[in-house]
Amino acid sequence: MGLVWDYYTEPDNDSCAGVGCIYSRGKVLGGSSSINGMQYIRGNRRDYDHWEELGNYGWGYDDVLPYFLKSEDACIEGEEDVEYHGRGGYSRIENFRYQDVNVGLLYQAVGELGFTKTDLNGRNQSGYMLGQQYTKNGKRYGMNAAFLQPIKTRNNLKIVTNALVTKVLIDSSRRACGVEYRKDGGTWNVSASREVILSAGSLNTPQLLQLSGIGPEAVLKPLGIDVVANRPVGMNFQDHPMSPGVVLDLSRSTTQLNKSSNDILTDVLRFSLNNEGPFTARSTFQVPVTYTTSFGNRDIDYPNIQFEFSSIDRPENIPSIYYEQIVVHAVLNQVKSIGYVKINSTDPERAPIINPNYFKNPLDLATMVEAVQFMSKIVYTNALRSNNITLNTTAMSLCGHLAFNETVYWECVARNYTITGYHPVGSCRMGPRSENTSVVDPELKVIDIDRLRVIDASIMPVNVNGNTNAATVMIAEKGADLIKQAHGLMDINGPKFRHN
């Protein structure tokens, strides 16, 4: 069945060269945490306070921070804000074990540009840090490894793999009573004595709800699906688009492509025997930087851009730890453009229609271009110039007719070389029951259906200001407590976490 859902976004003239972007999602235990970039960034406190302002009481920053801390086992070297990190949780957070020379140079260079060294998961979010990652002992540590494997032998847990859930079973009283799934050519039902919980993610959860009759009438009726609950499932879809910026050519002293076969064999042995060396890291993808453009509010700590540095493989069949170029990516963390996810078939094995509407709002494109142009200045820093790292001025082919480094050139690049940030959220928006934009309420219960909850990234009313894996784990931790409270297993009305 493969490890990923090979989805594509709908063709759109504003992005992805008009042909759609690949949109891979994890088709494996642990979901996309098993295939993602491993970056641990929670978002900004204002994200969660805004959720609460929208009527989601209990989801403000002071309410959710304890759940970030609960899951975390931080083993971070040096610069973290200790009071903002947890110890002893299931999910290990580390720095990558290996930094090549270019990581150090980039670290110096962003400092020269005026950025402040900070813990992006701490008191302030504006600046840069040595990346915090979901790794343990030099290897990926996704949510399957962290949460599921330690408990997989419990008597009250049964894991069914190589199966596809096809719908939620809902009785005549509009109560969820189980799910239907396919496996080994057969169709099976499993019943729920208390609740059904969907955690299929921001693409597959809305797909499942719509297939089950929960969604917009305008989507369901033309497909002949009986409408059980007319809710705006799939209609608040958001993602962080990325755009490539300047490309840096490395020098003879900084290239990582000059290793011999013996050097590479040594690296492999260091990793396999001792969990050491370049295979324990993602080359330069460990210097996250946050930035506020003129379209954001520079008077507060609320950056709207995240920069990432990625190595470019040459040739393509060599692992990315061996490289001779670095591309600067800008990630738009505060999007104005809203998209949708919807089915166009009653076949659960057909991919849903995915349209993030990247750059549909002109402000998104303007923000992205300003960020890319700003970070092009990095090539003039002493850290890079003194090591003969230079700007590659070869224009990208679809934009070669435009003046390199001008605004129109970067607009063209953003529209034609769009990359998803792989941070889909919002398609089952959380909000008050009284609002017709809500799919789930602040207890994550699907509105108009009893005994059905959604606990995944799709419930976010607005995307967070950073990578979404950490926020999704927080939602799961809080969701688990909401379920236990509902069934008399605990009381979550204790004192809130406060910080100085």
N, C-alpha and C positions, 0 to 999 in steps of 0.2 A: 504493500500500500504506500510505501515511501514515508519519509519523515516530514514532509511539508505539504501544505495545500498550495498548489501553484496557481494562485489567483492572479487576475489582472484587473486594474481599474478600467472604467469605461473610457473610451477615447474622448478627448476633450481638447479643444483648440487652445486652451489657456495653459496646458501643461503636458508633460510626458511626450513631447513632439507630436501631439495629436493622435497617438496610437495607443495610449494607455501605458501604465507602469506595472511591472511585475510586483506582486503583493503576496509574498510567501508568508505563511503562518505555520506554526508548529503542529504537526500531525503526529504527536508522540506524547508519551507521559511527561507531564511538566509543561506541555504546551509550548508557547514561544520562548519561555525561559530556557528551554533546552537547545535553542538555535540562535538566540539573540546575541547582542554585542557585549553582554554581561555588565554593562554600566549601571552603577547604583547611584541614582540621583532622585531624591524624593519629590522635588518640586518646591515651590515657595509657600511660606505660611499664608500669603494673601490668596493663593489658590483655594485653600480649604476654608478660610474665612469667607471667601466669596460664595462657596457652596452653601455655607450657613446663611449668608445674606439672601440667598435664593429660596430660603424656606426649609433647608435641610438641617434642622436642628439636631445637634449632636455630632455634626461633621465639621465643625470649626477646627482650627489648627490645634488648639489646646486639647480638644477631644480626641483627635486622631494620632497625635504624637506618641502617646503611650503604646499604640498598636505598632508603630514603626519600631519602637524600642523593644517591644515584646518579641518580635520575630528575629531580631538581629543578634548576631554574635560577631561583634566588630573586632578585628585584629588588624588595626590600621597603624601605620608607623608615623609618629611625629605630629602632624599639624591638625589633627581633628579637634573639634570642640567636644570634649569628653562627655559633658552632661547631655549632649544630644545623640549619644550612641548607646546601644544596648549591649549587654554581654550575656552569653549563655542561651541565646535563642537558637532556633533550628537553622537559621539562614546565615551562613558565614559570609562576612564582608572583609575583603583584603585589598591591599595594593597588589598589582602585578609584581611578580618576584624579580622581573628582569627589566631593566631600562637600558637601551642602547644609547650611544652618544647623542643621537638626534632628539631623544626625549629630553635629555638635559638641556640641549640647545634651545628647543622650543620653550621649555620652562623658563629659561632666561629671557628669551625674546618677548614673550607676552608680558613679562615683568617690565621690560624696557618700554613697551607700548602703554604703560600706565595702569595695567591691571593689578589688583591687589590679591595677594596670596590668601586664600581663605578655605574653610571647609564648606563646600557647597551644600552639605547636609547639616550645617550647623546654624549658628546665630544669623549669619548673613549669607546671601546667595550671589552677590555680585563679585566676580573675580575669577580665579583659577585655582586648581589644585592638582595634585598627583591623584589620578583616578582611583576611585573606590569601586571594587568589582565583586561580582558574585563568583568567587573562586575559593577553593580550599586546597591547600598544599599544592598550588601551582596548576590546578585543573578546574574546569568549569564546575560550578556547584549550583545547578538549576533547582527549581522547586520540586521536581521529582526526587532528586537526591536528598534535598534538605528535609522535605516534609513527608513524602510518601514512602520512600524505601524504609525508613526506620520503623514504620508501623504496619507494613504490608502484611504481616502475619497475624494481625489481630483477628479474633473470631468474628467480630461484628463488621468486618470490612471484606468486600469481595471486589476485586478489580477485574473488569472484562476488557480485554484488548482486542484489536482487530475487529472492532464493532463500530457501527454508525448509528447514532440515535436519529430517528426519523421524525418523531413528533412527541409532544407532551399529550398524555391522555387526560381528557377533561370530561367529567360527567355532566349530566343534565342540570345539575345545580351549580355549574361553573366552578367546580372544585377540581384541582389537579389531583389525579389518583395514581399516576405512574408515567412511564415512558415506553415508547415502542422503539425497538432497535433491530438492525440487521446484522447478522453474523453467519458466516459460512453458508451463504445462500439461503438462509432461513430468516423469518421475521419472528421476533420474540417480544413479549411484554414483561415488564417488571413493575410491581405495585409498590406504592408508598403508603405506609401507615400513618405518617405524620405530614411530611412536606416533600415536594419535589424542588430541587435546587439546580438551576442552570448555571454552569460556569464554562460555557463553550467559547467565550470571547466575543469581541465587538463585531465580528462578522458572522459567526455561526450561531450565536445566541439569538440575534434578531431573525436570522433565517429560520431557526427552529420555532420561534414564537409565531412567525407568520405562517409557516406550514401547519401550525396547530390552531389557526384561526384567530390569533391575537395580533392585531396590526391594523393599518389603515384600510378602510373599506375600499378605497380606490385601487389598492394593490391586490387585495384578496378576491374581491368579487369577479373581476375579469378572468380569474383563474378557476372560478367555480368553487372556491373555498368558503365554507360557511363562516361568517364572522361571529366569533364568540365574544370578543371584546375589541371595540374600535378604539385602539390606542395608537399613538404615533411611533410605533416600533420602527427603528431604522432611520428616523427622520432628523436626528441631531448628530449625525456622524462627523467626527473631527479627527484630524491627523496632523502631525508636524511634518511639513514638506522640508526637504533638504535640497540645497543647490551646491554644486561644486564651485569653488572659487579659484584662486590662483594656484598654480602648480609650481612647486619648488624643485629645482634640479640639484641633486646632491653632488658634492665634490669627491675627489679621489679619497680624501681622508674620512668622509662621512658616509659614503655609500655602503649599503649592507649587501650588495650583490657581488662582492668580490671574494666570496668564500670558495675554497676548494672543496672537492668531494670529501676529503678527510675532515675538513672543518665542519661540514654539514653532518657527517656521520658522528662526529664528536657531540654536536648539538643534540642529535637524536638520542645518543646514549646518555647524555646529561639529563635529558628529560625523562627517559624511560626508567633509568636507574635511580635518579636522585630528585626528580621533580625540580630541576634547575634549568637555567639557560633560556634562550629566546623563545623556545616553544611554550614556555609558561606565560607568555604575554602576547599582546596584539600589536606589536611594533609600536608605532607612535600614537595609537588610539588609547592614550592614557593621560592626556593633558586637556581635560574639558575646561572651556572658558565661557563665561557668560558675559553678555554685553547688552546695553540699552541704547537703541538707536534714537534719533531725534523724534521718531514716531511713538516712543514710549515715554514714561515719566521718569526723568533722570533725578528727580528730587526724592525718590523713594527707592528702596531696595527691591526692585521688581524688573529684572532684565527680560527683554523679549527675544533675545537671540542666544543660541548656544553654538560655539565653534568646536569642531572636532578635526583632528589631524589624522589622515589615513594614508598609509603607504600604498603605492601603486606597484603592482606586480610586474616584473619584466624578467623573463617571458611569463606568460599567464599560467603556465603549469608549475611554477615555483611558488612555495608558500609565501604569504605576504610578509613574513619576517625577513625575507631577503628582497631588498628593493633598492631603487636608485632615485625615486621621486616621491614627493609627498604632496597630496592635494589637501587644501583647506576647505572643509565643508561648513556651510552655515545652515543651522537648523532654526526654523521659525517656530518659536515656542508659544507665541500668543497669536493664534490664527483668528481671522475675522470670517473666513470662508467656511461655510457649513455645507456638508454633503449628505449622502444618504446611502443606505444599504437596503436592497429589496429583492425579493424573489421574482422571477419571471417564468417559473415552472413549478409544478407540484412534485417534481422529482427531487428528492432530498440530496441526490448525488450530483445535481447540477449546481455549479457555482452561483452564488447570488450576484446581483448587479452591485458593483462597488464604485461609488463616485464621490471622492473626497472634495471635488470642486476646487482643487488647488488653484490659488491665485485668482479665483473668480472675483474676490474683492480686491480692487486695485491697491489698497493699502498694504496687503500682504506682499505683493510683488515689490512695491517701493521699499518696504522694510527690509526685505531680503537683499535687494540690490545695494542699498546703503551699507548693510553689514558686510557684504562681500568686498565692496570697495574699501571700506575701512581696514579690513584685515589684510588687504594687499600690501599695506605698509610694513608688514612683518619682514618683508624681504630687505628692508633698509635698516634693520636693527643690527647693532654691533655683533650680537651673538651669531647671526647668520652670515653677515658680510665677512667677518674675520675668519670664518671657516669655508669661505668661497661657495656658499649656498646661494644660488641665483634664481631669478624669476624666469620661468619658461614662458616665452612670448608666442608660442605656437597657438594660433586660434583654434577653437573647437570647430570641427568641419561644418556643422550646420549654421555656424555664426561667423564664418571666415570672411563674409562680405562686409562685416561691420568693423569699426575702429576698435582695436583691442583695448580693453580696460575702461572704455567709455560706458556710460550708463546704458545705452541701447545695446551694447554688446552683452552686458551681464543680464539684462532683461531677456535677451534671446537665449542665453545659456540657461537661465532659470526655467524658462518655458520649454526648452527642448531637451534638457538633460536633468529634468526633475527626478528626484529620488524620494521615495517614501521614507519617513523617519521610522516606520514600523511601530508607530505609537497610536493605533486606532482606539478611539474611545467614543462614548456618548450616545451610542445607537439605541440604548434603553435608558434614556435619561431619568435620573432620580430627581424627584421634586414633590411638592405637596399634592395630596390627592385632589385638591380643588382645582388644580391647573390642568388644562387640556394638553399641555406639552409634556406631562409626566407619564412615564411608563411604570416606574416603580416608586414607592414612597420611601421616606427616610429609613424605614426598617427593611428596605430592599424587597418588599412584597409587591408582586405584580398587581397593579390596580385593576379592579373588577374581576379578579380571579382569586379564589381562596386556595391556600396551601401551596402557593408557587412563589418562589423567590429567584432573583437573579443576583449572583455574587461574582462579578468579574468587572473588567475595565469598561464594559458597555454602560454601566450605571453612572459614570462620571458626567455631571451636567456640563462641565467645562473642562477642557484638557488642562493638565498640570504643566508647570513650567520646568520641564525636564523629562528624563526618561520615565516611562510609565510602569515598568516592572515593579518598582518599589511601592508605588501607590496601589497597584493591584494586589500585592501581598497584604498591604495594610487593610484594604477593603475586605479581603478574605478573613483576616484576623478579627476585624470588627464584626463582620457578618456572622462568624462562628459564635461570637458572644451574643449577638442579637437572637440567634436561634436558641442557644442555651437558656437565655433569659425567657424567651417565649414559652419554653416548655418546663419552666420552673427549676432549671438546673443551676442558675446563678443569678446574682444581682449585679448589674453593671453600673448602678447609680452611686458609685463611690466618688471620692474626691478626684477632681480633674488634675492632670499634670500641669504644673505651673513652672515657669522659668523666670530667671531674673532679667 
